Amino acid sequence: MGLTAQDLEKDFPELVKEIKDLSKHLESGESKEFKNYKAVNYTSLIPLLIAGVQEQQTQMEEQKKILGTL
């Protein structure tokens, strides 16, 4: 939907976690290299998104005032 863990990690590294895929290891019992994946903590992202929308709303209201005076 437009966000990748790698992109988000640049600005908000605390919202990205690296995890290992243990599924194949558990199935086969063999010791192979694990694939690493990056996961986003979307729950912690919600307050940041709300703050961004609020900031945009404030800017739009200020611009409306300016346009009204013109």
mmCIF file of the N, C-alpha and C atoms, coordinates in Angstrom:
data_MODEL
# 
_entry.id   MODEL 
# 
loop_
_atom_site.group_PDB 
_atom_site.id 
_atom_site.type_symbol 
_atom_site.label_atom_id 
_atom_site.label_alt_id 
_atom_site.label_comp_id 
_atom_site.label_asym_id 
_atom_site.label_entity_id 
_atom_site.label_seq_id 
_atom_site.pdbx_PDB_ins_code 
_atom_site.Cartn_x 
_atom_site.Cartn_y 
_atom_site.Cartn_z 
_atom_site.occupancy 
_atom_site.B_iso_or_equiv 
_atom_site.pdbx_formal_charge 
_atom_site.auth_seq_id 
_atom_site.auth_comp_id 
_atom_site.auth_asym_id 
_atom_site.auth_atom_id 
_atom_site.pdbx_PDB_model_num 
ATOM 1   N N  . MET A 1 1  ? 0.822  -1.200  0.000  1.00 0.00 ? 1  MET A N  1 
ATOM 2   C CA . MET A 1 1  ? 0.000  0.000   0.000  1.00 0.00 ? 1  MET A CA 1 
ATOM 3   C C  . MET A 1 1  ? 0.859  1.254   0.000  1.00 0.00 ? 1  MET A C  1 
ATOM 4   N N  . GLY A 1 2  ? 2.087  1.158   -0.401 1.00 0.00 ? 2  GLY A N  1 
ATOM 5   C CA . GLY A 1 2  ? 2.890  2.359   -0.527 1.00 0.00 ? 2  GLY A CA 1 
ATOM 6   C C  . GLY A 1 2  ? 4.013  2.499   0.483  1.00 0.00 ? 2  GLY A C  1 
ATOM 7   N N  . LEU A 1 3  ? 4.059  1.656   1.508  1.00 0.00 ? 3  LEU A N  1 
ATOM 8   C CA . LEU A 1 3  ? 5.144  1.724   2.486  1.00 0.00 ? 3  LEU A CA 1 
ATOM 9   C C  . LEU A 1 3  ? 5.955  0.442   2.443  1.00 0.00 ? 3  LEU A C  1 
ATOM 10  N N  . THR A 1 4  ? 7.252  0.604   2.424  1.00 0.00 ? 4  THR A N  1 
ATOM 11  C CA . THR A 1 4  ? 8.109  -0.564  2.580  1.00 0.00 ? 4  THR A CA 1 
ATOM 12  C C  . THR A 1 4  ? 8.922  -0.366  3.852  1.00 0.00 ? 4  THR A C  1 
ATOM 13  N N  . ALA A 1 5  ? 9.296  -1.443  4.467  1.00 0.00 ? 5  ALA A N  1 
ATOM 14  C CA . ALA A 1 5  ? 10.081 -1.356  5.693  1.00 0.00 ? 5  ALA A CA 1 
ATOM 15  C C  . ALA A 1 5  ? 11.401 -0.628  5.437  1.00 0.00 ? 5  ALA A C  1 
ATOM 16  N N  . GLN A 1 6  ? 11.991 -0.872  4.282  1.00 0.00 ? 6  GLN A N  1 
ATOM 17  C CA . GLN A 1 6  ? 13.270 -0.236  3.961  1.00 0.00 ? 6  GLN A CA 1 
ATOM 18  C C  . GLN A 1 6  ? 13.128 1.282   3.853  1.00 0.00 ? 6  GLN A C  1 
ATOM 19  N N  . ASP A 1 7  ? 12.041 1.767   3.257  1.00 0.00 ? 7  ASP A N  1 
ATOM 20  C CA . ASP A 1 7  ? 11.827 3.205   3.145  1.00 0.00 ? 7  ASP A CA 1 
ATOM 21  C C  . ASP A 1 7  ? 11.533 3.826   4.509  1.00 0.00 ? 7  ASP A C  1 
ATOM 22  N N  . LEU A 1 8  ? 10.699 3.178   5.276  1.00 0.00 ? 8  LEU A N  1 
ATOM 23  C CA . LEU A 1 8  ? 10.316 3.689   6.586  1.00 0.00 ? 8  LEU A CA 1 
ATOM 24  C C  . LEU A 1 8  ? 11.502 3.700   7.540  1.00 0.00 ? 8  LEU A C  1 
ATOM 25  N N  . GLU A 1 9  ? 12.367 2.726   7.393  1.00 0.00 ? 9  GLU A N  1 
ATOM 26  C CA . GLU A 1 9  ? 13.525 2.585   8.280  1.00 0.00 ? 9  GLU A CA 1 
ATOM 27  C C  . GLU A 1 9  ? 14.465 3.791   8.210  1.00 0.00 ? 9  GLU A C  1 
ATOM 28  N N  . LYS A 1 10 ? 14.507 4.460   7.070  1.00 0.00 ? 10 LYS A N  1 
ATOM 29  C CA . LYS A 1 10 ? 15.387 5.624   6.911  1.00 0.00 ? 10 LYS A CA 1 
ATOM 30  C C  . LYS A 1 10 ? 15.022 6.738   7.881  1.00 0.00 ? 10 LYS A C  1 
ATOM 31  N N  . ASP A 1 11 ? 13.724 6.993   8.055  1.00 0.00 ? 11 ASP A N  1 
ATOM 32  C CA . ASP A 1 11 ? 13.275 8.085   8.908  1.00 0.00 ? 11 ASP A CA 1 
ATOM 33  C C  . ASP A 1 11 ? 12.834 7.632   10.295 1.00 0.00 ? 11 ASP A C  1 
ATOM 34  N N  . PHE A 1 12 ? 12.347 6.402   10.393 1.00 0.00 ? 12 PHE A N  1 
ATOM 35  C CA . PHE A 1 12 ? 11.831 5.895   11.665 1.00 0.00 ? 12 PHE A CA 1 
ATOM 36  C C  . PHE A 1 12 ? 12.351 4.481   11.927 1.00 0.00 ? 12 PHE A C  1 
ATOM 37  N N  . PRO A 1 13 ? 13.648 4.348   12.207 1.00 0.00 ? 13 PRO A N  1 
ATOM 38  C CA . PRO A 1 13 ? 14.217 3.011   12.391 1.00 0.00 ? 13 PRO A CA 1 
ATOM 39  C C  . PRO A 1 13 ? 13.600 2.248   13.565 1.00 0.00 ? 13 PRO A C  1 
ATOM 40  N N  . GLU A 1 14 ? 13.053 2.975   14.533 1.00 0.00 ? 14 GLU A N  1 
ATOM 41  C CA . GLU A 1 14 ? 12.457 2.312   15.690 1.00 0.00 ? 14 GLU A CA 1 
ATOM 42  C C  . GLU A 1 14 ? 11.154 1.578   15.350 1.00 0.00 ? 14 GLU A C  1 
ATOM 43  N N  . LEU A 1 15 ? 10.595 1.849   14.166 1.00 0.00 ? 15 LEU A N  1 
ATOM 44  C CA . LEU A 1 15 ? 9.355  1.195   13.748 1.00 0.00 ? 15 LEU A CA 1 
ATOM 45  C C  . LEU A 1 15 ? 9.594  -0.047  12.894 1.00 0.00 ? 15 LEU A C  1 
ATOM 46  N N  . VAL A 1 16 ? 10.857 -0.369  12.640 1.00 0.00 ? 16 VAL A N  1 
ATOM 47  C CA . VAL A 1 16 ? 11.185 -1.510  11.785 1.00 0.00 ? 16 VAL A CA 1 
ATOM 48  C C  . VAL A 1 16 ? 11.992 -2.520  12.588 1.00 0.00 ? 16 VAL A C  1 
ATOM 49  N N  . LYS A 1 17 ? 11.616 -3.778  12.425 1.00 0.00 ? 17 LYS A N  1 
ATOM 50  C CA . LYS A 1 17 ? 12.284 -4.856  13.139 1.00 0.00 ? 17 LYS A CA 1 
ATOM 51  C C  . LYS A 1 17 ? 12.700 -5.923  12.127 1.00 0.00 ? 17 LYS A C  1 
ATOM 52  N N  . GLU A 1 18 ? 13.874 -6.471  12.323 1.00 0.00 ? 18 GLU A N  1 
ATOM 53  C CA . GLU A 1 18 ? 14.335 -7.551  11.447 1.00 0.00 ? 18 GLU A CA 1 
ATOM 54  C C  . GLU A 1 18 ? 14.019 -8.882  12.127 1.00 0.00 ? 18 GLU A C  1 
ATOM 55  N N  . ILE A 1 19 ? 13.391 -9.775  11.364 1.00 0.00 ? 19 ILE A N  1 
ATOM 56  C CA . ILE A 1 19 ? 13.028 -11.079 11.913 1.00 0.00 ? 19 ILE A CA 1 
ATOM 57  C C  . ILE A 1 19 ? 13.599 -12.178 11.026 1.00 0.00 ? 19 ILE A C  1 
ATOM 58  N N  . LYS A 1 20 ? 13.801 -13.332 11.611 1.00 0.00 ? 20 LYS A N  1 
ATOM 59  C CA . LYS A 1 20 ? 14.318 -14.487 10.860 1.00 0.00 ? 20 LYS A CA 1 
ATOM 60  C C  . LYS A 1 20 ? 13.166 -15.436 10.564 1.00 0.00 ? 20 LYS A C  1 
ATOM 61  N N  . ASP A 1 21 ? 13.192 -16.011 9.386  1.00 0.00 ? 21 ASP A N  1 
ATOM 62  C CA . ASP A 1 21 ? 12.191 -17.005 9.002  1.00 0.00 ? 21 ASP A CA 1 
ATOM 63  C C  . ASP A 1 21 ? 12.680 -18.373 9.472  1.00 0.00 ? 21 ASP A C  1 
ATOM 64  N N  . LEU A 1 22 ? 12.061 -18.859 10.515 1.00 0.00 ? 22 LEU A N  1 
ATOM 65  C CA . LEU A 1 22 ? 12.459 -20.149 11.087 1.00 0.00 ? 22 LEU A CA 1 
ATOM 66  C C  . LEU A 1 22 ? 11.606 -21.300 10.572 1.00 0.00 ? 22 LEU A C  1 
ATOM 67  N N  . SER A 1 23 ? 10.614 -21.025 9.750  1.00 0.00 ? 23 SER A N  1 
ATOM 68  C CA . SER A 1 23 ? 9.658  -22.051 9.350  1.00 0.00 ? 23 SER A CA 1 
ATOM 69  C C  . SER A 1 23 ? 10.320 -23.248 8.670  1.00 0.00 ? 23 SER A C  1 
ATOM 70  N N  . LYS A 1 24 ? 11.201 -23.033 7.728  1.00 0.00 ? 24 LYS A N  1 
ATOM 71  C CA . LYS A 1 24 ? 11.845 -24.150 7.035  1.00 0.00 ? 24 LYS A CA 1 
ATOM 72  C C  . LYS A 1 24 ? 12.762 -24.914 7.976  1.00 0.00 ? 24 LYS A C  1 
ATOM 73  N N  . HIS A 1 25 ? 13.412 -24.202 8.871  1.00 0.00 ? 25 HIS A N  1 
ATOM 74  C CA . HIS A 1 25 ? 14.301 -24.856 9.839  1.00 0.00 ? 25 HIS A CA 1 
ATOM 75  C C  . HIS A 1 25 ? 13.494 -25.768 10.760 1.00 0.00 ? 25 HIS A C  1 
ATOM 76  N N  . LEU A 1 26 ? 12.347 -25.309 11.212 1.00 0.00 ? 26 LEU A N  1 
ATOM 77  C CA . LEU A 1 26 ? 11.530 -26.104 12.123 1.00 0.00 ? 26 LEU A CA 1 
ATOM 78  C C  . LEU A 1 26 ? 10.929 -27.318 11.427 1.00 0.00 ? 26 LEU A C  1 
ATOM 79  N N  . GLU A 1 27 ? 10.578 -27.161 10.144 1.00 0.00 ? 27 GLU A N  1 
ATOM 80  C CA . GLU A 1 27 ? 9.980  -28.269 9.394  1.00 0.00 ? 27 GLU A CA 1 
ATOM 81  C C  . GLU A 1 27 ? 10.985 -29.389 9.142  1.00 0.00 ? 27 GLU A C  1 
ATOM 82  N N  . SER A 1 28 ? 12.166 -29.022 8.701  1.00 0.00 ? 28 SER A N  1 
ATOM 83  C CA . SER A 1 28 ? 13.143 -30.033 8.286  1.00 0.00 ? 28 SER A CA 1 
ATOM 84  C C  . SER A 1 28 ? 14.083 -30.446 9.408  1.00 0.00 ? 28 SER A C  1 
ATOM 85  N N  . GLY A 1 29 ? 14.232 -29.588 10.405 1.00 0.00 ? 29 GLY A N  1 
ATOM 86  C CA . GLY A 1 29 ? 15.166 -29.886 11.485 1.00 0.00 ? 29 GLY A CA 1 
ATOM 87  C C  . GLY A 1 29 ? 16.610 -29.662 11.101 1.00 0.00 ? 29 GLY A C  1 
ATOM 88  N N  . GLU A 1 30 ? 16.840 -29.260 9.861  1.00 0.00 ? 30 GLU A N  1 
ATOM 89  C CA . GLU A 1 30 ? 18.203 -29.008 9.402  1.00 0.00 ? 30 GLU A CA 1 
ATOM 90  C C  . GLU A 1 30 ? 18.640 -27.605 9.810  1.00 0.00 ? 30 GLU A C  1 
ATOM 91  N N  . SER A 1 31 ? 19.911 -27.448 9.949  1.00 0.00 ? 31 SER A N  1 
ATOM 92  C CA . SER A 1 31 ? 20.456 -26.139 10.283 1.00 0.00 ? 31 SER A CA 1 
ATOM 93  C C  . SER A 1 31 ? 20.903 -25.458 8.992  1.00 0.00 ? 31 SER A C  1 
ATOM 94  N N  . LYS A 1 32 ? 20.037 -24.646 8.455  1.00 0.00 ? 32 LYS A N  1 
ATOM 95  C CA . LYS A 1 32 ? 20.353 -23.899 7.236  1.00 0.00 ? 32 LYS A CA 1 
ATOM 96  C C  . LYS A 1 32 ? 20.395 -22.414 7.571  1.00 0.00 ? 32 LYS A C  1 
ATOM 97  N N  . GLU A 1 33 ? 20.838 -21.648 6.620  1.00 0.00 ? 33 GLU A N  1 
ATOM 98  C CA . GLU A 1 33 ? 20.795 -20.204 6.819  1.00 0.00 ? 33 GLU A CA 1 
ATOM 99  C C  . GLU A 1 33 ? 19.343 -19.755 6.821  1.00 0.00 ? 33 GLU A C  1 
ATOM 100 N N  . PHE A 1 34 ? 19.059 -18.809 7.683  1.00 0.00 ? 34 PHE A N  1 
ATOM 101 C CA . PHE A 1 34 ? 17.706 -18.285 7.775  1.00 0.00 ? 34 PHE A CA 1 
ATOM 102 C C  . PHE A 1 34 ? 17.566 -17.060 6.885  1.00 0.00 ? 34 PHE A C  1 
ATOM 103 N N  . LYS A 1 35 ? 16.381 -16.906 6.301  1.00 0.00 ? 35 LYS A N  1 
ATOM 104 C CA . LYS A 1 35 ? 16.104 -15.677 5.567  1.00 0.00 ? 35 LYS A CA 1 
ATOM 105 C C  . LYS A 1 35 ? 15.705 -14.609 6.574  1.00 0.00 ? 35 LYS A C  1 
ATOM 106 N N  . ASN A 1 36 ? 16.189 -13.409 6.350  1.00 0.00 ? 36 ASN A N  1 
ATOM 107 C CA . ASN A 1 36 ? 15.814 -12.287 7.203  1.00 0.00 ? 36 ASN A CA 1 
ATOM 108 C C  . ASN A 1 36 ? 14.767 -11.446 6.494  1.00 0.00 ? 36 ASN A C  1 
ATOM 109 N N  . TYR A 1 37 ? 13.785 -11.027 7.254  1.00 0.00 ? 37 TYR A N  1 
ATOM 110 C CA . TYR A 1 37 ? 12.736 -10.159 6.740  1.00 0.00 ? 37 TYR A CA 1 
ATOM 111 C C  . TYR A 1 37 ? 12.638 -8.935  7.630  1.00 0.00 ? 37 TYR A C  1 
ATOM 112 N N  . LYS A 1 38 ? 12.179 -7.847  7.053  1.00 0.00 ? 38 LYS A N  1 
ATOM 113 C CA . LYS A 1 38 ? 11.936 -6.634  7.831  1.00 0.00 ? 38 LYS A CA 1 
ATOM 114 C C  . LYS A 1 38 ? 10.434 -6.477  8.000  1.00 0.00 ? 38 LYS A C  1 
ATOM 115 N N  . ALA A 1 39 ? 10.042 -6.161  9.230  1.00 0.00 ? 39 ALA A N  1 
ATOM 116 C CA . ALA A 1 39 ? 8.625  -6.012  9.545  1.00 0.00 ? 39 ALA A CA 1 
ATOM 117 C C  . ALA A 1 39 ? 8.382  -4.610  10.095 1.00 0.00 ? 39 ALA A C  1 
ATOM 118 N N  . VAL A 1 40 ? 7.225  -4.047  9.767  1.00 0.00 ? 40 VAL A N  1 
ATOM 119 C CA . VAL A 1 40 ? 6.852  -2.708  10.209 1.00 0.00 ? 40 VAL A CA 1 
ATOM 120 C C  . VAL A 1 40 ? 5.880  -2.817  11.382 1.00 0.00 ? 40 VAL A C  1 
ATOM 121 N N  . ASN A 1 41 ? 6.120  -2.026  12.408 1.00 0.00 ? 41 ASN A N  1 
ATOM 122 C CA . ASN A 1 41 ? 5.205  -1.937  13.539 1.00 0.00 ? 41 ASN A CA 1 
ATOM 123 C C  . ASN A 1 41 ? 4.160  -0.871  13.192 1.00 0.00 ? 41 ASN A C  1 
ATOM 124 N N  . TYR A 1 42 ? 3.104  -1.299  12.531 1.00 0.00 ? 42 TYR A N  1 
ATOM 125 C CA . TYR A 1 42 ? 2.085  -0.370  12.050 1.00 0.00 ? 42 TYR A CA 1 
ATOM 126 C C  . TYR A 1 42 ? 1.316  0.293   13.189 1.00 0.00 ? 42 TYR A C  1 
ATOM 127 N N  . THR A 1 43 ? 1.162  -0.387  14.294 1.00 0.00 ? 43 THR A N  1 
ATOM 128 C CA . THR A 1 43 ? 0.440  0.190   15.431 1.00 0.00 ? 43 THR A CA 1 
ATOM 129 C C  . THR A 1 43 ? 1.145  1.445   15.941 1.00 0.00 ? 43 THR A C  1 
ATOM 130 N N  . SER A 1 44 ? 2.453  1.409   16.008 1.00 0.00 ? 44 SER A N  1 
ATOM 131 C CA . SER A 1 44 ? 3.215  2.573   16.462 1.00 0.00 ? 44 SER A CA 1 
ATOM 132 C C  . SER A 1 44 ? 3.267  3.673   15.411 1.00 0.00 ? 44 SER A C  1 
ATOM 133 N N  . LEU A 1 45 ? 2.930  3.340   14.192 1.00 0.00 ? 45 LEU A N  1 
ATOM 134 C CA . LEU A 1 45 ? 2.930  4.324   13.110 1.00 0.00 ? 45 LEU A CA 1 
ATOM 135 C C  . LEU A 1 45 ? 1.671  5.205   13.139 1.00 0.00 ? 45 LEU A C  1 
ATOM 136 N N  . ILE A 1 46 ? 0.593  4.710   13.722 1.00 0.00 ? 46 ILE A N  1 
ATOM 137 C CA . ILE A 1 46 ? -0.690 5.426   13.717 1.00 0.00 ? 46 ILE A CA 1 
ATOM 138 C C  . ILE A 1 46 ? -0.592 6.836   14.310 1.00 0.00 ? 46 ILE A C  1 
ATOM 139 N N  . PRO A 1 47 ? 0.006  7.025   15.495 1.00 0.00 ? 47 PRO A N  1 
ATOM 140 C CA . PRO A 1 47 ? 0.090  8.391   16.033 1.00 0.00 ? 47 PRO A CA 1 
ATOM 141 C C  . PRO A 1 47 ? 0.854  9.355   15.120 1.00 0.00 ? 47 PRO A C  1 
ATOM 142 N N  . LEU A 1 48 ? 1.884  8.851   14.443 1.00 0.00 ? 48 LEU A N  1 
ATOM 143 C CA . LEU A 1 48 ? 2.637  9.702   13.514 1.00 0.00 ? 48 LEU A CA 1 
ATOM 144 C C  . LEU A 1 48 ? 1.770  10.121  12.328 1.00 0.00 ? 48 LEU A C  1 
ATOM 145 N N  . LEU A 1 49 ? 0.962  9.196   11.827 1.00 0.00 ? 49 LEU A N  1 
ATOM 146 C CA . LEU A 1 49 ? 0.077  9.510   10.708 1.00 0.00 ? 49 LEU A CA 1 
ATOM 147 C C  . LEU A 1 49 ? -0.990 10.514  11.124 1.00 0.00 ? 49 LEU A C  1 
ATOM 148 N N  . ILE A 1 50 ? -1.544 10.341  12.314 1.00 0.00 ? 50 ILE A N  1 
ATOM 149 C CA . ILE A 1 50 ? -2.560 11.285  12.809 1.00 0.00 ? 50 ILE A CA 1 
ATOM 150 C C  . ILE A 1 50 ? -1.957 12.671  12.963 1.00 0.00 ? 50 ILE A C  1 
ATOM 151 N N  . ALA A 1 51 ? -0.754 12.763  13.512 1.00 0.00 ? 51 ALA A N  1 
ATOM 152 C CA . ALA A 1 51 ? -0.090 14.062  13.669 1.00 0.00 ? 51 ALA A CA 1 
ATOM 153 C C  . ALA A 1 51 ? 0.151  14.713  12.310 1.00 0.00 ? 51 ALA A C  1 
ATOM 154 N N  . GLY A 1 52 ? 0.507  13.912  11.315 1.00 0.00 ? 52 GLY A N  1 
ATOM 155 C CA . GLY A 1 52 ? 0.722  14.450  9.968  1.00 0.00 ? 52 GLY A CA 1 
ATOM 156 C C  . GLY A 1 52 ? -0.561 15.007  9.367  1.00 0.00 ? 52 GLY A C  1 
ATOM 157 N N  . VAL A 1 53 ? -1.670 14.309  9.558  1.00 0.00 ? 53 VAL A N  1 
ATOM 158 C CA . VAL A 1 53 ? -2.961 14.787  9.047  1.00 0.00 ? 53 VAL A CA 1 
ATOM 159 C C  . VAL A 1 53 ? -3.360 16.074  9.761  1.00 0.00 ? 53 VAL A C  1 
ATOM 160 N N  . GLN A 1 54 ? -3.139 16.134  11.080 1.00 0.00 ? 54 GLN A N  1 
ATOM 161 C CA . GLN A 1 54 ? -3.467 17.344  11.832 1.00 0.00 ? 54 GLN A CA 1 
ATOM 162 C C  . GLN A 1 54 ? -2.633 18.531  11.359 1.00 0.00 ? 54 GLN A C  1 
ATOM 163 N N  . GLU A 1 55 ? -1.371 18.294  11.091 1.00 0.00 ? 55 GLU A N  1 
ATOM 164 C CA . GLU A 1 55 ? -0.496 19.360  10.595 1.00 0.00 ? 55 GLU A CA 1 
ATOM 165 C C  . GLU A 1 55 ? -0.966 19.852  9.227  1.00 0.00 ? 55 GLU A C  1 
ATOM 166 N N  . GLN A 1 56 ? -1.351 18.926  8.355  1.00 0.00 ? 56 GLN A N  1 
ATOM 167 C CA . GLN A 1 56 ? -1.868 19.307  7.039  1.00 0.00 ? 56 GLN A CA 1 
ATOM 168 C C  . GLN A 1 56 ? -3.138 20.141  7.176  1.00 0.00 ? 56 GLN A C  1 
ATOM 169 N N  . GLN A 1 57 ? -4.011 19.740  8.085  1.00 0.00 ? 57 GLN A N  1 
ATOM 170 C CA . GLN A 1 57 ? -5.256 20.467  8.296  1.00 0.00 ? 57 GLN A CA 1 
ATOM 171 C C  . GLN A 1 57 ? -4.978 21.900  8.744  1.00 0.00 ? 57 GLN A C  1 
ATOM 172 N N  . THR A 1 58 ? -4.029 22.074  9.644  1.00 0.00 ? 58 THR A N  1 
ATOM 173 C CA . THR A 1 58 ? -3.648 23.411  10.112 1.00 0.00 ? 58 THR A CA 1 
ATOM 174 C C  . THR A 1 58 ? -3.119 24.251  8.956  1.00 0.00 ? 58 THR A C  1 
ATOM 175 N N  . GLN A 1 59 ? -2.281 23.654  8.119  1.00 0.00 ? 59 GLN A N  1 
ATOM 176 C CA . GLN A 1 59 ? -1.733 24.385  6.976  1.00 0.00 ? 59 GLN A CA 1 
ATOM 177 C C  . GLN A 1 59 ? -2.832 24.782  6.001  1.00 0.00 ? 59 GLN A C  1 
ATOM 178 N N  . MET A 1 60 ? -3.783 23.901  5.769  1.00 0.00 ? 60 MET A N  1 
ATOM 179 C CA . MET A 1 60 ? -4.879 24.211  4.843  1.00 0.00 ? 60 MET A CA 1 
ATOM 180 C C  . MET A 1 60 ? -5.748 25.350  5.389  1.00 0.00 ? 60 MET A C  1 
ATOM 181 N N  . GLU A 1 61 ? -6.000 25.354  6.688  1.00 0.00 ? 61 GLU A N  1 
ATOM 182 C CA . GLU A 1 61 ? -6.782 26.432  7.285  1.00 0.00 ? 61 GLU A CA 1 
ATOM 183 C C  . GLU A 1 61 ? -6.060 27.765  7.183  1.00 0.00 ? 61 GLU A C  1 
ATOM 184 N N  . GLU A 1 62 ? -4.749 27.758  7.408  1.00 0.00 ? 62 GLU A N  1 
ATOM 185 C CA . GLU A 1 62 ? -3.957 28.985  7.258  1.00 0.00 ? 62 GLU A CA 1 
ATOM 186 C C  . GLU A 1 62 ? -3.996 29.485  5.819  1.00 0.00 ? 62 GLU A C  1 
ATOM 187 N N  . GLN A 1 63 ? -3.912 28.579  4.860  1.00 0.00 ? 63 GLN A N  1 
ATOM 188 C CA . GLN A 1 63 ? -3.951 28.975  3.453  1.00 0.00 ? 63 GLN A CA 1 
ATOM 189 C C  . GLN A 1 63 ? -5.324 29.523  3.089  1.00 0.00 ? 63 GLN A C  1 
ATOM 190 N N  . LYS A 1 64 ? -6.383 28.971  3.642  1.00 0.00 ? 64 LYS A N  1 
ATOM 191 C CA . LYS A 1 64 ? -7.738 29.491  3.390  1.00 0.00 ? 64 LYS A CA 1 
ATOM 192 C C  . LYS A 1 64 ? -7.860 30.920  3.881  1.00 0.00 ? 64 LYS A C  1 
ATOM 193 N N  . LYS A 1 65 ? -7.288 31.208  5.058  1.00 0.00 ? 65 LYS A N  1 
ATOM 194 C CA . LYS A 1 65 ? -7.325 32.570  5.612  1.00 0.00 ? 65 LYS A CA 1 
ATOM 195 C C  . LYS A 1 65 ? -6.597 33.532  4.677  1.00 0.00 ? 65 LYS A C  1 
ATOM 196 N N  . ILE A 1 66 ? -5.434 33.108  4.206  1.00 0.00 ? 66 ILE A N  1 
ATOM 197 C CA . ILE A 1 66 ? -4.638 33.948  3.308  1.00 0.00 ? 66 ILE A CA 1 
ATOM 198 C C  . ILE A 1 66 ? -5.411 34.211  2.022  1.00 0.00 ? 66 ILE A C  1 
ATOM 199 N N  . LEU A 1 67 ? -6.008 33.159  1.436  1.00 0.00 ? 67 LEU A N  1 
ATOM 200 C CA . LEU A 1 67 ? -6.793 33.320  0.210  1.00 0.00 ? 67 LEU A CA 1 
ATOM 201 C C  . LEU A 1 67 ? -8.002 34.215  0.446  1.00 0.00 ? 67 LEU A C  1 
ATOM 202 N N  . GLY A 1 68 ? -8.601 34.105  1.611  1.00 0.00 ? 68 GLY A N  1 
ATOM 203 C CA . GLY A 1 68 ? -9.753 34.947  1.935  1.00 0.00 ? 68 GLY A CA 1 
ATOM 204 C C  . GLY A 1 68 ? -9.417 36.429  1.984  1.00 0.00 ? 68 GLY A C  1 
ATOM 205 N N  . THR A 1 69 ? -8.218 36.744  2.406  1.00 0.00 ? 69 THR A N  1 
ATOM 206 C CA . THR A 1 69 ? -7.809 38.153  2.491  1.00 0.00 ? 69 THR A CA 1 
ATOM 207 C C  . THR A 1 69 ? -7.391 38.701  1.125  1.00 0.00 ? 69 THR A C  1 
ATOM 208 N N  . LEU A 1 70 ? -7.083 37.829  0.197  1.00 0.00 ? 70 LEU A N  1 
ATOM 209 C CA . LEU A 1 70 ? -6.700 38.281  -1.143 1.00 0.00 ? 70 LEU A CA 1 
ATOM 210 C C  . LEU A 1 70 ? -7.957 38.582  -1.887 1.00 0.00 ? 70 LEU A C  1 
# 
